[in-house]
Amino acid sequence: MKAHFQRMAAYNRWANERLYEAVGNLSPDEIAAPRSGFFPSLLKTLNHILVGDTVWMGRLDGSGSSIKSLDQVLHTAFGALKAARVAMDSRIVAYVDALTPARLEEDLVYRTVAGDPMRTHLAQVLAHFFNHQTHHRGQAHAMLSSTTVAPPVLDLIYFLRDHPDVAAIR
């Protein structure tokens, strides 16, 4: 299981690098422009992914977070958002690398953003964590396709083909 989550952390970093590189070719106005989506702009969607990661990493590593709502905008400037994304991806990789097999078999006890108590098997939390990122990255990808910037390939299989060392982790 750990190897799988290490692959997902590495893929997450790779996909974010590619997506942020493409989005960075847009003007600030285009990044913030209203678009069809649950979080209705590239800026808001990318912020939401970071918000979700901040909440979950705070639960996972015990550091907590100051997130008050899932549509909170952490950064209005793309450069600051990108820097925070890079730092978060490094944090995620380090967290997964440090996981023990025993910890993956335990439950995570936490509270929702609304304050409700929860208990979820850690491996299921991580599966949700990486799925959530992919889900919203797909929304950002679709938004990007409505601009003059071509959306990058983000499929996991392309990452695995380009990174045989990561694909081979067992």
C-alpha positions, 0 to 999 in steps of 0.5 A, a space after each residue: 500500500 505504501 508504494 501505491 501512495 508514494 506513486 500517487 504523491 509523486 504523480 500529484 506533484 508531476 501533474 500539478 507542475 504540468 498544470 501550473 506551468 500551463 496556467 502560468 501562461 495565462 494573464 492574471 485576468 484570465 486565471 481569475 476569469 469566471 468559468 463553468 465549474 464548481 469553483 468558478 474560475 481557475 484561480 478558485 479551483 486551484 485554491 480549493 485543491 490547496 485548501 483541501 490538501 491543507 485541511 487533510 495534511 493538517 489532520 494527517 500530520 497533526 499540525 491542524 489548519 486555519 481553514 474555515 471554508 472549502 471555498 476559501 481563497 488562500 492566494 489571489 496572486 498566481 505566483 504565491 499560489 504556485 509557491 504554496 502548491 510546490 511547498 504542499 506537494 513537497 510536504 505530501 511526498 515527505 509525509 507519505 515517504 515517512 509512513 509506516 505500514 502499521 500506520 496505514 492500518 490504523 484509523 485517522 480520528 479528526 473533525 470535519 471543517 464543520 466540526 463533526 467528529 470522524 474516524 476513517 481508515 488511514 488508507 481510505 483517507 489517502 485514497 480520497 485525498 489523491 482522488 480529490 486532487 485528481 477530480 478538481 485538477 480535471 475541472 481545472 484542466 477543462 477550464 484551461 481548454 476554454 482558453 488559448 493555452 492547450 491543457 497538458 496531458 495529466 493521465 497517470 499512465 503518462 506519468 508512469 511511462 515517463 517515470 519507470 523508477 516510480 512505476 517500479 516501486 513495489 
